Amino acid sequence: MSEAQTPSEDAYALATAPVKIVAAPELPYQPPRSRSYRPGIALIGAGGISFAHLDAYRKAGLDVRVICNRTLGKAEARRDQYFPEAEATSDFAQVLRRPDIDVVDITTHPRERFGMIESALGAGKHVLSQKPFVIDLDQGERLVRLADDEGVKLAVNQNGRWAPHLSYMREAVRAGLLGDLISCHVAIHWNHGWIKGTPFEAIDDLVFYDFAIHWFDFLASLIGDGARSVFALRKHAMGQEVKPPLLASALVQFDKGQASLIFDGATPYGPQDRTYIAGTKGSLLSVGPNLGEQKVELYTEAGVAAPSLTGSWFNDGFHGAMGELICAIEDGREPLNGARGNLASLALAFAAIASAHRGVPVRPGDIRRLDAAGAAQHIA
């Protein structure tokens, strides 16, 4: 090849041209609010994460009328802290008989959640389920059909969908600003060692099962059920002091595209959360030191836009999950976080867990259920 034929530095992508700064498009990334519908809400399960639900609902002005827990004292404590006018009870069946309760928010553990969701739907209540919605895809499909039969809505509290940066990126993709999706890459580096001595330490596939489910769900919100295979790895990190492996990664193939999810859960210094999405008409980048501090940039032919986002994952995410359900009831449509769509998110997570143990790619949907500890149990 002669010197005249030698590709320039620009051709090798070693240099980039200046990018014009343009105005960011306005997108509906904030938690949705109903026009006038204000349903009576019952929260079931007053432990763990229930504080985030109740704090978000209080700030949003939602109407929580009952807090129910098997141990009455816990229900009373949550009631006194967040909704003093609400009733505290340990009688779940009585809650379902109340005509003034329209929506039931079930935050209990997966093992007991299925029967509660089934009972609530059968009683004609709309349901918001804590994630993971089910640990058995066949049971999940049964609940989706039951909701349809009863004419009620069933949604999942995938609160990460309304983290401001993730929500804005999702809405940009939905609006067609990126064209056809080519890739989605997530890399999160943080220290998950806080689980030492907690019940979370007993979950062997903790990163995929409990943490990464938010990003499997984010990916599913972009590609639906288009994933064709998942190849995953997991490993204990040097020096980690907790039982479950804190290093995990998954490579996902979808139609004419790919995605990667990298989780470094034993990073003591320099935490970073980075998401990059590429399409035929544009790309999105979000980066920051944690999930609450993110700078988003949208690159298109017009230039680069940097939206100024407000809010935070906690607790806008929880307001968003319930707010979207309420708006869907009001509008008579499927919730963005509906259980039917969430089955694709769970299929990705189940496939990743199985792949990490088997060392081979797994097709989403082939793994039908996990056991109570989050291990893959059945292949179709």
C-alpha positions, 0 to 999 in steps of 0.5 A: 500500500502506498503512502497515498493509500494509507488510511488517515488517523481519523479513519482508524477512529484515533481522533474525533471531530468536535461535536456541536452542543444542542438542546436536550429533548424533553422526555417523560422520565419522571414518575407518572401521576394520575389525572384524578384517580386516587385509589385506596392502597394497602401495603402488605409486608412491613419489613425490609424495603417497605420503608421506601414504598411508604416514604415515596407514597407519602411524598407523592400524596398517595392514599395508603389506608392499610398496612398489614404484616404478620407481626402486628407490631411491625405494621403499627410501627410503619403506620405510625411513622408514615401514615398515622391515619391508616389501619394497622392489621395482621389480617390479610384476608380482611384487607382483601374484603375491604371495598375501599382498597383498590390496589394491594402492594405486596412486599413479602418474600417470593416464597409466600408472595405467589399465594398472596398475589393470587388471592388479591387478584381473585378478590378483584384487587389491582396488584403491585408485586415486589421483585422478583415477581415470581421465581417460576415463569409458569406460575408467573404466566398463570398470574398474568392470565388470572389478572386478565380474567379478573379485569385487573392490573398486575405490575411489578415494583421494578423501581429502577425503571424510574431512576432518572438516568435509566428512565430518560434513556429508556424514553429516548429509545422508545421515542426512536431517537436512537433508531434501531438498537445495536448495543447496550452495555452496563458496567457497575463497580461498587462495594457490596460487602455491606451484606456481611452478616445479613440474610442476603449473604445466604443467597448464592447467586446474589448479584444476578438474583437480587441486584442485577435484576434491575438491569436485566429489566432495563434491558428488557424494557429496551428489547422486549423478549428479543434476547436469543442467548445469555452467556454468564460468568460469576466469581469470588473476588480477591479479598472479599469477605462475604459468601456469595460471588461478588463478580458477575457478568452476562453477555446477551445476544439479541436480534442484530445486536448485543448487550453486556452487563458487568458487575464488580461488587467488590470494588473498594475504591473509585466506584463507577456506574456506566451505561452506554446504548448505541443505535443506528441514529444515535447513542446514549451515555450515562456515567457517575460515581454511583446510581444517584449521581449520573450525567447523561449525554445523547449523541445524534447527527445534530450534536450532543445533548446533556439533559438536566435531570432531577430526582433520584432512584430512592424514592422516585423509583418507588413512586414511579412503579406505583404511579405507573400502575395507577395511571394504567388503571386510570387509562385502561392500558397495560402498565409499563412495568406490567407483569406480562413484560416482566416475564422477559426480565426474569427469563434473562435473569434465570438464564444468566444464573443457569449459564454461570453454573453450567458454563454454556450459553442459555436461551431465555425462557428455557429455565422455568424456575429457581429454588428459594435460594435463587438457583436454577432448577428446571430447563424446558 
